Amino acid sequence: MSKVKVFLLSLALMMSTTVYAYYNFIGDVPLPGKTIAPAQLQQDTIFSVGAFGLRIATKDCFTVAITNTEVSKPKVNGKWEEIWTLKVCERVGRLPIEFTDNGTFAIDYMNIKWKTVGK
């Protein structure tokens, strides 16, 4: 096997191990705050939010947690929006997420508001 293939395989294994360890870290539901998403929908959404958090974490810090949830638009016709607060190392972001009663969600990554906080 070539060195490149070995490297890529090793990298893939490290990434999946990191995401798995992270997933166990913040996988507790119900989440803090006032989310109205059912437990299974929270669990499904946590993985995507956490994977995004790991992408912006620094090489020296893998602390990722959802610290708050709040409903930003009430449920109408089976759809509603929430803001989930994500703490990644020394950054806090407010993630807009649209949910539906049929168990789908859409995270608006382009409109996340970030600020830097102390440790």
C-alpha positions as CSV (number, residue, x, y, z in Angstrom):
1,M,0.0,0.0,0.0
2,S,1.4,3.4,-0.9
3,K,2.3,5.9,1.8
4,V,-0.4,8.3,0.7
5,K,-3.1,5.6,1.1
6,V,-1.7,4.6,4.5
7,F,-1.7,8.3,5.6
8,L,-5.3,8.8,4.4
9,L,-6.5,5.7,6.1
10,S,-4.8,6.7,9.3
11,L,-6.3,10.2,9.1
12,A,-9.8,8.8,8.5
13,L,-9.5,6.5,11.5
14,M,-8.3,9.4,13.7
15,M,-11.2,11.6,12.6
16,S,-13.9,9.0,13.2
17,T,-12.4,8.2,16.7
18,T,-12.4,11.9,17.5
19,V,-16.0,12.4,16.4
20,Y,-17.1,9.3,18.4
21,A,-15.4,10.5,21.6
22,Y,-16.9,13.9,21.1
23,Y,-20.4,12.5,20.5
24,N,-20.3,10.6,23.8
25,F,-19.2,13.9,25.5
26,I,-22.2,16.0,24.6
27,G,-24.8,13.3,23.9
28,D,-26.9,13.9,26.9
29,V,-30.5,14.8,26.4
30,P,-32.6,16.7,27.2
31,L,-30.3,19.6,26.3
32,P,-30.1,22.7,28.6
33,G,-32.5,25.5,27.9
34,K,-36.0,25.6,26.4
35,T,-35.8,23.4,23.3
36,I,-39.1,21.9,22.2
37,A,-37.5,19.3,19.9
38,P,-38.2,15.7,21.0
39,A,-35.4,13.7,22.5
40,Q,-34.6,11.8,19.3
41,L,-34.5,14.9,17.2
42,Q,-32.2,16.6,19.8
43,Q,-29.9,13.5,19.6
44,D,-29.9,13.5,15.8
45,T,-29.1,17.3,15.7
46,I,-26.3,17.0,18.3
47,F,-24.1,15.0,16.0
48,S,-24.2,17.6,13.2
49,V,-23.7,20.5,15.6
50,G,-20.8,18.7,17.4
51,A,-19.1,17.8,14.1
52,F,-19.3,21.4,13.1
53,G,-17.9,22.5,16.5
54,L,-14.9,20.2,16.1
55,R,-14.1,21.7,12.7
56,I,-13.5,25.1,14.3
57,A,-11.8,23.8,17.5
58,T,-8.2,24.6,17.9
59,K,-5.4,22.0,17.9
60,D,-4.9,22.4,21.6
61,C,-8.6,22.4,22.6
62,F,-11.4,19.9,21.9
63,T,-13.9,21.3,24.4
64,V,-17.3,21.4,22.7
65,A,-20.6,21.8,24.4
66,I,-24.2,22.9,23.8
67,T,-24.8,25.4,26.7
68,N,-28.3,26.6,25.9
69,T,-31.3,26.2,23.6
70,E,-34.2,28.6,23.0
71,V,-37.1,28.8,20.7
72,S,-36.7,31.8,18.3
73,K,-39.8,31.3,16.2
74,P,-42.8,29.4,17.6
75,K,-44.2,26.2,16.0
76,V,-46.5,26.9,13.1
77,N,-47.7,24.2,10.7
78,G,-45.2,21.7,12.2
79,K,-42.2,24.0,11.8
80,W,-40.3,26.1,14.3
81,E,-36.9,27.6,14.8
82,E,-34.5,27.5,17.7
83,I,-31.1,29.0,18.6
84,W,-28.6,26.6,20.1
85,T,-25.6,28.1,21.9
86,L,-22.4,26.2,21.1
87,K,-19.2,26.7,23.2
88,V,-16.1,25.7,21.4
89,C,-12.9,26.3,23.4
90,E,-12.9,30.1,23.9
91,R,-15.6,30.8,21.3
92,V,-19.4,30.9,21.7
93,G,-21.7,30.7,18.7
94,R,-25.4,31.0,18.4
95,L,-26.6,28.5,15.8
96,P,-30.0,29.1,14.1
97,I,-31.7,25.7,13.5
98,E,-35.1,25.0,11.7
99,F,-37.0,21.9,12.9
100,T,-40.0,20.1,11.6
101,D,-42.4,17.7,13.2
102,N,-41.4,15.0,10.7
103,G,-37.9,14.8,12.4
104,T,-35.8,16.9,10.0
105,F,-33.6,19.9,10.8
106,A,-31.6,22.5,8.9
107,I,-28.7,24.3,10.5
108,D,-28.1,27.8,9.1
109,Y,-24.2,27.7,9.2
110,M,-24.0,31.0,7.3
111,N,-25.7,33.0,10.0
112,I,-23.9,31.8,13.2
113,K,-22.9,34.7,15.4
114,W,-19.5,34.1,17.1
115,K,-17.9,35.9,20.0
116,T,-14.7,35.1,22.0
117,V,-15.0,34.6,25.7
118,G,-12.5,33.7,28.5
119,K,-11.7,30.1,29.5
